[in-house]
Each structure stands twice: as C-alpha cells, then as structure tokens.
Amino acid sequence: MNSIFKAAVAGTGAYVPEKVLTNKDLEKSLDTSDEWITTRTGIKERRIAADNESASTMAAVAARQALESAEVSPDEVDMIIVCTSTPDVLFPSTACFVQKELQAFNSAAYDISAVCSGFVFGLSIAEQYLKAGRYENILVIGSEANSRIVDWSDRSTCILFGDGAGAVLLKRVEQKESIGVLSTHIYSDGSLSDLIVVPGAIGKAGVNKKDIDDKNYFIKMSGNATFKVAVKRMSNVILEALEYNNLKIDDVDHLIPHQANQRIVSAVAEKLNFPEEKIIMTIQKYGNTSAASIPIGFEDAKRAGKIKPGDISVLGVVGAGLTWGSAVIKW
Ligand code: ACO
C-alpha cells in the first residue's frame, strides 16, 4: 500500500520487577546447575513479579515511560495494544486495565496473543493503522508475568522464563521523515501448535480437575524440536526483511532478536553471517520475557548508548503458535 504516512518509534520504556532469581537460587530447588543453564541457554538470572504485580501493572509502568519519552500525554493516545500470553484475567483485556491506569480514555484498548512473537505482531498491526492515516499515536506494549504459568518443578522449562514489560509509542509521521518502521513481516503455522502450549482447557471444556492435576495450566514445550524450527524460521524472516528493504548486513546497526536462547540467536547469526557484536542481548539478565523481550531490548540498548539516531535495527521473533516475524526500524 502506498501511503503518505508511516509509523515511527517516538518513545520507549521498560520495566522489570525487582526480585532477581539466579541460576544458583534454582539449584536449591531443582536438579539443575548454573553451568547447565548458562551453557545451554545463556541465562544467568531472571526477574520475578511481586505478588502485587501483573502484566497490566508492569505494562503501565513501561507505557508511562514511553509516553514521557515521546512527550505524548495519555489523552492523545488513540490505541493501546497489549501483547501478552499472561493476561491478568481471561477478560476484560489487560489493555483495558492499562488504559484505566494511564487514564488514556480516548483510546481503543485490546490484547493480542502471538506469544513470544507478540510484540512484532502488535507493531505490524499498529503500523497499518498509522500508515492508513486513521490514528496518530499508538502504544504497543509487550508484558508478561511468565512466572505465573511455569511449572516450577519442570527444570526443562522453568529455568527459561522471566517477567517484565516493554513499550513503544508509535507515532504517525510523513513518509519523507528519515525515521520510521521500514517493514514488518508476520507469519503463523498452526500445524506446529503442539510445540509450545499451555494445554489446559478453558473455553474448550472449562477449567477442570484433570487439567489441574496434570499441570496443564502451565507451559509445556518440546524444547529441542522448537529450537530447530526457531533457527530456520527466524533466519529466513530476517533475510526477507533485509531483501524487502534492499539492505545488506553491513547496513544494519543491530539485530534485536527475541531472547529465547543464546544458542538460537548465535545459530541465526552464524547462518546470516551477522557479527555477534551487533546483536543486542539481554537474556543473561532477564531470561525469556516472551512478548516483552524485544522492547526491553530497545530500552536496555538505549540506556547503554547502543542505539543512536539514524541507526537501523532488524528485529526477529519466533514463538508458540508457531508464530514468527521480523521488522526493520530506523531510529
Ligand atoms: N538442568 C539440567 N539438565 C536439564 C535441564 C536443566 N534445567 N533441562 C533439561 N535437562 C536435561 C534433559 O533432561 C536431558 O537429559 P537426558 O539427556 O538425560 O534426557 C538433557 O538435559 C538434554 O535436554 P534437551 O532438551 O535435549 O536440551 P537442549 O540442549 O535442547 O536445551 C532448551 C533445552 C534450553 C529448552 C532448548 O531446547 C531451547 O532453548 N529450546 C527452544 C526454546 C524456544 O525457542 N522457545 C520458543 C519461544 S518460547 C514461547 O513462545 C513461549
């Protein structure tokens, strides 16, 4: 679609809970080791939401920062998209709680569910509304209280995940502006839905004792199979983004990948011949924060002075569904 408008990131924000859970802490309750977790995943520690925190409270903090850095007031926000697979409750949407907290009552607020790919899916939706000229300011937030849906006795999954939130304020700008979201590409393959799943029935058969006894309200993952699919899909969709924008690896200042596993990112970088020093990684500090991992990466990199005006970042994600996608942002 040719448009006189495009979307641009005008502000960013992120929040992680104070409580740190280290690999050493996990050694006390699980048959695991800091050495195993570090070498297999790159993770050293993750953050855990306090009892009074949830996806909506973390999202609101990150969103407020994004609004402040964009110098946009809550009543100027046209839409709030919360990307989460750990909503506070089944309904209303977590986005409605965030709207209430921000007092952003001129917005349409809703959640989307694309698990770890959520943020890029949200970015893609927001981009279309802004390009169409319909709206001016859209908050896209990834927020996850993963600690609430991991089985803390399952060493193959619980070591991976952490809690946190990240947000961007996307603004409608004219095509001639130098900054902007240059592209988004998103995909799904439901035939791979068994790879990572929280299988407990809600709408299908109601919350039931068997699912509770079988721990089906927690994440179940075929880690190895997911790993292989993740490397292939993420590499291909990043290549697609580069080709779409006529960019070479040398033109890109950073790769900001979903933080599922350091080894997945290294394998993608190797396949693409992407220099490791240009990759933004936060997994060592926060683990896999699912839909929050990309916008947490933005904020972390900005605070470290790694993202400068004019830089080009390519994003790559893969998550349950299976879902995957990429985006290119000029800052
Ligand atoms: N500590 C010690 N040993 C462990 C642990 C642990 N925490 N977890 C598993 N093991 C053992 C296994 O039991 C197995 O033992 P065995 O050989 O005696 O059977 C051995 O380690 C190897 O297990 P694998 O599952 O083959 O280990 P792998 O190297 O594949 O690493 C991991 C597992 C980290 C989960 C990896 O497969 C992975 O990262 N997968 C991808 C995850 C991902 O990308 N998810 C997508 C996003 S998540 C989302 O969308 C919600």
Boltz pocket constraint, residues with backbone or C-beta under 6 A from the ligand:
constraints:
  - pocket:
      binder: B
      contacts: [[A, 31], [A, 32], [A, 33], [A, 36], [A, 37], [A, 40], [A, 41], [A, 115], [A, 116], [A, 117], [A, 155], [A, 156], [A, 157], [A, 159], [A, 196], [A, 222], [A, 223], [A, 224], [A, 225], [A, 226], [A, 227], [A, 230], [A, 260], [A, 261], [A, 264], [A, 288], [A, 290], [A, 318], [A, 319], [A, 320]]
      max_distance: 6.0
